[in-house]
Amino acid sequence: VAFRGIIRALRKTKVSVWEGLILAGLFLTHLIQNVFVFDNLNTYLLFFAFLAYSSFMVWGNSDHQAAEKKSFSRVPQALAVSFATLLLVLFAGYFLHIKPIREAKALIAALTVQQRGTMDQIIKSYQEALSYRTFGDTEVREQIANVARSVPGNEKFNKEEQKRFIEFAVEELRHETGNSAKDVKHLLLFGAIIDRALQLNPELAEEGERVLEEAVRLSPTKQMLAFELAQLYTMIGKNERAAEVLRDAWRSDHTYAEARVNAWAIAILAKRSDIASEIAGATDFSKLGEPELFRIAQAYQKVEDYKSALPIYSALVNVSPSNPKYHAVYAAHLAFAGRYEDARAEAKEAMRIDPGFKGEAEVFIEALRGK
């Protein structure tokens, strides 16, 4: 309406071209900044001042008396429009404001109840919040999902109560993810609930797999989704599939260390040497931290792949040279690889750092005598 008024004023030569362009530019600036930041009192004052000025430019300089006389003749029409507008505002206000406010209050009450209430009281409080059926249902269900992830294993509730809340949460997340316009965040929440609830209800595995696979399909470069899906796969014994999902996540962004380590460790445990070799070949061990190296080393040891573990322990003793355990384990791997002199040197280093290793180190060195 403001732009239309400015154009009208320009056509009637009520303002100069430059004045019209400057005012139009001010409105355009306000529109663009609203894409990036929220309005506040300062910007509102300017915005309505510009609106008032644009209105004055178009109508303020016209025949004021004629316009005033004409406005009195339209009083009945104005009253009818005002009454209809009031009814519309009251009707819309109830559904767009009053009901959501009441739902928000019910949600706050539910969050309070969950701190000290029984399971029946918690479920009932969330059901009351959802009974208003407004756009706030999404927020309520997100809070239910957050609670559900911490319920399994919570000693405050018995197994039956835990299972009951999980069933309640799963049912609500089904409603939230059932529409055609999928929100990946809600699919992730749904899958995370099922991941943590499999110990209570293994029958949810198939649904969890379907939900998380859909999430990965919709957002293939969001690595957190792959982590959650891989965790589900490992819990139901699909380790090879987990390794493939994590490999794809790592390939989407090689710079994310957690994606690299997750994919590498699962590939080792799943005995997918092709994936493990691909990641190892693209990795600079010197850029990995101690926790990441230790996790990979442990995975290789678990599957008794000592040859592949050897360079990892070599990197570990460089990263943490004062840890005698790393030197001791590295010595064992060196001996297994036939590097006996190096093995003796590492055993002696472990003994030097921590005399508590002396007995084991001497036995180990004695065992290597003549080799």
C-alpha positions as CSV (number, residue, x, y, z in Angstrom):
1,V,0.0,0.0,0.0
2,A,2.9,2.4,0.8
3,F,4.5,1.7,-2.5
4,R,1.2,2.3,-4.3
5,G,0.8,5.6,-2.5
6,I,4.3,6.7,-3.4
7,I,3.7,5.9,-7.1
8,R,0.4,7.7,-7.0
9,A,2.0,10.8,-5.4
10,L,4.7,10.7,-8.2
11,R,2.1,10.6,-10.9
12,K,0.2,13.5,-9.4
13,T,3.6,15.3,-9.0
14,K,2.9,15.9,-5.3
15,V,6.5,14.9,-4.6
16,S,9.7,15.0,-6.6
17,V,11.2,11.9,-8.1
18,W,14.1,11.9,-5.7
19,E,11.8,12.2,-2.7
20,G,9.7,9.3,-3.9
21,L,12.8,7.2,-4.6
22,I,14.3,7.9,-1.2
23,L,11.1,7.0,0.6
24,A,10.7,3.8,-1.5
25,G,14.3,3.0,-0.7
26,L,13.6,3.3,3.1
27,F,10.7,0.8,2.8
28,L,12.8,-1.6,0.8
29,T,15.7,-1.4,3.3
30,H,13.2,-2.2,6.1
31,L,11.9,-5.1,4.2
32,I,15.4,-6.6,3.5
33,Q,16.6,-6.2,7.1
34,N,13.5,-8.0,8.3
35,V,14.7,-11.1,6.5
36,F,17.7,-11.2,8.8
37,V,16.7,-9.7,12.2
38,F,13.6,-9.3,14.3
39,D,11.8,-6.0,14.5
40,N,12.1,-3.9,17.7
41,L,10.8,-0.7,19.0
42,N,13.4,1.4,17.2
43,T,12.7,0.0,13.8
44,Y,8.9,0.1,14.4
45,L,9.0,3.8,15.2
46,L,10.8,4.5,11.9
47,F,8.6,2.1,10.0
48,F,5.3,3.7,11.1
49,A,6.8,7.2,10.7
50,F,7.5,6.3,7.1
51,L,4.0,5.0,6.6
52,A,2.5,8.1,8.1
53,Y,4.7,10.3,5.8
54,S,3.8,8.3,2.7
55,S,0.1,8.6,3.6
56,F,0.5,12.4,4.1
57,M,2.2,12.8,0.7
58,V,-0.7,11.2,-1.1
59,W,-3.7,12.5,0.9
60,G,-2.5,15.1,3.3
61,N,-2.2,17.9,0.7
62,S,-5.6,17.3,-1.0
63,D,-8.8,19.2,-0.3
64,H,-9.0,18.5,3.4
65,Q,-12.6,19.8,3.9
66,A,-13.9,17.8,1.0
67,A,-12.3,14.7,2.2
68,E,-13.7,15.3,5.7
69,K,-17.2,15.8,4.4
70,K,-16.9,12.7,2.3
71,S,-15.7,10.7,5.2
72,F,-18.9,11.5,7.3
73,S,-21.1,10.1,4.5
74,R,-19.3,6.8,4.9
75,V,-19.9,6.4,8.7
76,P,-22.5,3.5,8.4
77,Q,-20.2,1.7,6.0
78,A,-17.2,2.2,8.3
79,L,-19.1,1.0,11.3
80,A,-20.1,-2.2,9.5
81,V,-16.6,-2.9,8.3
82,S,-15.3,-2.2,11.9
83,F,-17.8,-4.6,13.4
84,A,-17.0,-7.3,10.9
85,T,-13.3,-6.8,11.5
86,L,-13.8,-7.0,15.3
87,L,-15.7,-10.3,14.9
88,L,-12.9,-11.6,12.7
89,V,-10.2,-10.5,15.2
90,L,-12.0,-12.1,18.2
91,F,-12.6,-15.4,16.3
92,A,-9.0,-15.5,15.0
93,G,-7.6,-14.3,18.3
94,Y,-9.1,-17.2,20.2
95,F,-7.5,-19.8,17.9
96,L,-4.3,-18.0,17.2
97,H,-3.6,-16.5,20.6
98,I,-5.8,-17.7,23.5
99,K,-5.6,-21.4,22.8
100,P,-1.9,-21.4,22.2
101,I,-1.3,-19.4,25.4
102,R,-3.3,-21.9,27.3
103,E,-1.4,-24.7,25.7
104,A,1.9,-23.0,26.6
105,K,0.8,-22.7,30.2
106,A,-0.1,-26.4,30.3
107,L,3.3,-27.3,28.8
108,I,5.0,-25.3,31.5
109,A,2.9,-27.1,34.1
110,A,3.9,-30.5,32.5
111,L,7.6,-29.6,32.7
112,T,7.1,-28.9,36.4
113,V,5.2,-32.1,37.0
114,Q,7.9,-34.2,35.4
115,Q,10.4,-33.1,38.0
116,R,8.6,-34.7,40.9
117,G,5.4,-36.3,39.7
118,T,4.5,-39.9,39.1
119,M,4.5,-41.4,35.6
120,D,0.7,-41.2,35.5
121,Q,0.8,-37.5,36.4
122,I,3.5,-36.8,33.8
123,I,1.6,-38.5,31.0
124,K,-1.6,-36.8,32.0
125,S,-0.1,-33.4,32.1
126,Y,1.4,-33.7,28.6
127,Q,-2.0,-35.1,27.3
128,E,-3.7,-32.0,28.8
129,A,-1.3,-29.7,26.9
130,L,-1.9,-31.6,23.7
131,S,-5.7,-31.4,24.1
132,Y,-5.7,-27.8,22.9
133,R,-4.6,-28.9,19.4
134,T,-2.8,-25.8,18.2
135,F,0.4,-25.2,16.3
136,G,2.0,-25.5,19.8
137,D,1.5,-29.3,19.6
138,T,4.9,-29.5,17.9
139,E,6.7,-27.9,20.8
140,V,4.9,-30.2,23.3
141,R,5.9,-33.3,21.3
142,E,9.5,-32.1,21.2
143,Q,9.5,-31.9,25.0
144,I,8.0,-35.3,25.2
145,A,10.7,-36.6,23.0
146,N,13.4,-35.0,25.1
147,V,12.0,-36.7,28.2
148,A,11.6,-40.0,26.5
149,R,15.3,-40.2,25.6
150,S,16.2,-40.1,29.4
151,V,13.4,-42.5,30.6
152,P,15.0,-45.8,29.7
153,G,17.2,-46.8,32.6
154,N,15.9,-44.1,34.9
155,E,15.7,-45.7,38.3
156,K,12.9,-43.3,39.3
157,F,10.5,-45.4,37.3
158,N,10.0,-49.1,37.0
159,K,10.3,-51.0,33.7
160,E,6.6,-51.0,33.1
161,E,6.3,-47.2,33.7
162,Q,9.3,-46.6,31.4
163,K,7.7,-48.7,28.7
164,R,4.4,-46.9,29.1
165,F,6.0,-43.5,28.6
166,I,8.0,-44.7,25.6
167,E,4.8,-46.0,24.0
168,F,3.1,-42.6,24.6
169,A,6.1,-40.7,23.1
170,V,6.3,-43.0,20.1
171,E,2.6,-42.5,19.4
172,E,2.9,-38.7,19.6
173,L,6.0,-38.7,17.3
174,R,4.1,-40.8,14.8
175,H,1.5,-38.0,14.6
176,E,4.2,-35.4,14.3
177,T,6.1,-37.2,11.5
178,G,3.0,-38.5,9.7
179,N,2.4,-35.4,7.5
180,S,3.8,-35.2,4.0
181,A,6.1,-32.3,4.7
182,K,8.7,-34.2,6.8
183,D,10.9,-32.3,9.3
184,V,14.2,-34.1,9.6
185,K,14.6,-32.8,13.2
186,H,11.5,-34.7,14.3
187,L,12.5,-37.8,12.4
188,L,15.8,-37.7,14.3
189,L,14.0,-37.3,17.7
190,F,11.8,-40.2,16.8
191,G,14.7,-42.4,15.9
192,A,16.7,-41.4,18.9
193,I,13.8,-42.4,21.2
194,I,13.6,-45.8,19.5
195,D,17.4,-46.2,19.7
196,R,17.3,-45.8,23.5
197,A,14.0,-47.8,24.0
198,L,15.0,-51.0,22.2
199,Q,16.0,-52.6,25.5
200,L,12.4,-52.0,26.7
201,N,10.6,-52.9,23.4
202,P,12.7,-54.6,20.7
203,E,9.7,-54.6,18.4
204,L,10.3,-51.0,17.7
205,A,13.5,-51.8,15.8
206,E,11.9,-52.0,12.3
207,E,10.0,-48.7,12.7
208,G,13.2,-47.0,14.0
209,E,15.1,-48.3,11.0
210,R,12.5,-47.0,8.6
211,V,12.3,-43.6,10.3
212,L,16.0,-43.0,10.4
213,E,16.6,-44.3,6.9
214,E,14.0,-41.7,5.7
215,A,15.8,-39.0,7.6
216,V,19.1,-39.9,6.0
217,R,17.5,-40.0,2.6
218,L,16.0,-36.5,3.1
219,S,19.3,-35.0,4.5
220,P,22.2,-37.2,3.3
221,T,24.9,-34.7,4.4
222,K,23.7,-34.3,8.0
223,Q,26.1,-36.6,9.7
224,M,24.3,-36.7,13.0
225,L,21.5,-38.7,11.3
226,A,24.0,-41.3,10.1
227,F,25.4,-41.6,13.6
228,E,21.9,-42.4,15.0
229,L,21.1,-44.8,12.2
230,A,24.4,-46.6,12.6
231,Q,23.8,-46.9,16.4
232,L,20.5,-48.6,15.7
233,Y,22.1,-50.9,13.1
234,T,24.7,-52.0,15.6
235,M,22.1,-52.7,18.3
236,I,20.1,-55.0,16.0
237,G,23.3,-56.7,14.6
238,K,23.6,-55.0,11.2
239,N,27.2,-54.0,11.7
240,E,28.1,-54.1,8.0
241,R,25.2,-51.8,7.2
242,A,26.3,-49.5,10.0
243,A,29.8,-49.3,8.6
244,E,28.5,-48.4,5.1
245,V,26.2,-45.6,6.5
246,L,29.1,-44.1,8.5
247,R,31.5,-44.4,5.5
248,D,29.0,-42.3,3.4
249,A,28.8,-39.8,6.3
250,W,32.5,-39.5,6.4
251,R,32.8,-39.1,2.7
252,S,30.4,-36.2,2.8
253,D,32.8,-34.2,5.0
254,H,36.4,-35.5,5.6
255,T,37.1,-32.7,8.0
256,Y,34.8,-33.9,10.8
257,A,37.0,-36.0,13.1
258,E,34.1,-37.7,14.8
259,A,32.6,-38.9,11.5
260,R,36.0,-40.3,10.6
261,V,36.6,-42.2,13.8
262,N,33.0,-43.5,14.0
263,A,33.2,-44.9,10.5
264,W,36.7,-46.3,11.0
265,A,35.9,-48.0,14.4
266,I,32.6,-49.6,13.1
267,A,34.3,-50.8,9.9
268,I,37.0,-52.5,12.0
269,L,34.4,-54.2,14.3
270,A,32.3,-55.2,11.3
271,K,35.4,-56.6,9.6
272,R,34.9,-54.4,6.6
273,S,38.6,-54.1,5.8
274,D,37.9,-52.3,2.6
275,I,36.2,-49.4,4.4
276,A,38.8,-49.4,7.2
277,S,41.7,-49.3,4.7
278,E,40.1,-46.5,2.7
279,I,39.7,-44.3,5.8
280,A,43.2,-45.3,7.2
281,G,44.8,-44.4,3.8
282,A,43.2,-40.9,3.9
283,T,44.2,-40.2,7.5
284,D,47.1,-38.3,8.9
285,F,47.6,-40.1,12.2
286,S,49.6,-37.1,13.6
287,K,46.4,-35.0,13.4
288,L,44.3,-37.3,15.5
289,G,44.1,-36.8,19.3
290,E,44.7,-39.4,22.0
291,P,41.0,-40.3,22.5
292,E,40.5,-40.9,18.8
293,L,43.7,-43.0,18.4
294,F,42.9,-45.0,21.5
295,R,39.4,-45.8,20.2
296,I,40.8,-47.1,16.9
297,A,43.5,-49.1,18.6
298,Q,41.0,-50.7,20.8
299,A,38.9,-51.7,17.9
300,Y,41.8,-53.3,16.1
301,Q,42.8,-55.2,19.2
302,K,39.2,-56.4,19.7
303,V,39.2,-58.1,16.3
304,E,42.9,-59.2,16.9
305,D,44.2,-57.3,13.9
306,Y,47.5,-56.5,15.6
307,K,49.3,-55.6,12.3
308,S,46.9,-52.7,11.7
309,A,47.0,-51.7,15.3
310,L,50.8,-51.3,15.2
311,P,50.9,-47.8,13.5
312,I,48.1,-46.6,15.7
313,Y,50.0,-47.4,18.9
314,S,53.1,-45.9,17.3
315,A,51.1,-42.6,17.0
316,L,49.8,-43.0,20.5
317,V,53.2,-43.1,22.1
318,N,54.1,-40.0,20.1
319,V,51.0,-38.2,21.2
320,S,51.2,-39.3,24.9
321,P,54.9,-40.3,25.5
322,S,54.4,-40.3,29.3
323,N,51.8,-43.0,29.3
324,P,53.6,-46.3,30.2
325,K,50.6,-48.4,29.2
326,Y,50.8,-47.3,25.6
327,H,54.5,-48.2,25.5
328,A,53.8,-51.6,27.0
329,V,51.1,-52.4,24.6
330,Y,53.1,-51.0,21.7
331,A,56.0,-53.3,22.8
332,A,53.7,-56.4,22.6
333,H,52.6,-55.4,19.1
334,L,56.2,-54.8,18.0
335,A,57.1,-58.3,19.2
336,F,54.1,-59.8,17.4
337,A,55.4,-58.1,14.2
338,G,58.9,-59.5,14.7
339,R,60.6,-56.2,15.7
340,Y,62.1,-57.6,18.9
341,E,64.8,-54.9,19.5
342,D,62.2,-52.2,19.2
343,A,59.9,-54.2,21.5
344,R,62.6,-54.5,24.2
345,A,63.2,-50.7,23.9
346,E,59.5,-49.9,24.4
347,A,59.2,-52.3,27.4
348,K,62.2,-50.6,29.0
349,E,60.6,-47.2,28.4
350,A,57.4,-48.3,30.1
351,M,59.4,-49.6,33.1
352,R,61.4,-46.3,33.2
353,I,58.2,-44.2,33.2
354,D,56.4,-46.3,35.8
355,P,58.5,-48.8,38.0
356,G,55.2,-50.6,38.6
357,F,55.7,-52.2,35.1
358,K,59.1,-53.6,36.1
359,G,57.9,-57.1,36.9
360,E,55.9,-57.5,33.7
361,A,58.5,-55.8,31.6
362,E,61.3,-58.1,32.8
363,V,59.2,-61.2,32.1
364,F,58.4,-59.8,28.6
365,I,62.1,-59.0,27.9
366,E,63.1,-62.4,29.1
367,A,60.6,-64.0,26.8
368,L,62.3,-62.3,23.9
369,R,65.7,-63.5,24.8
370,G,67.4,-65.1,21.8
371,K,65.0,-63.5,19.3
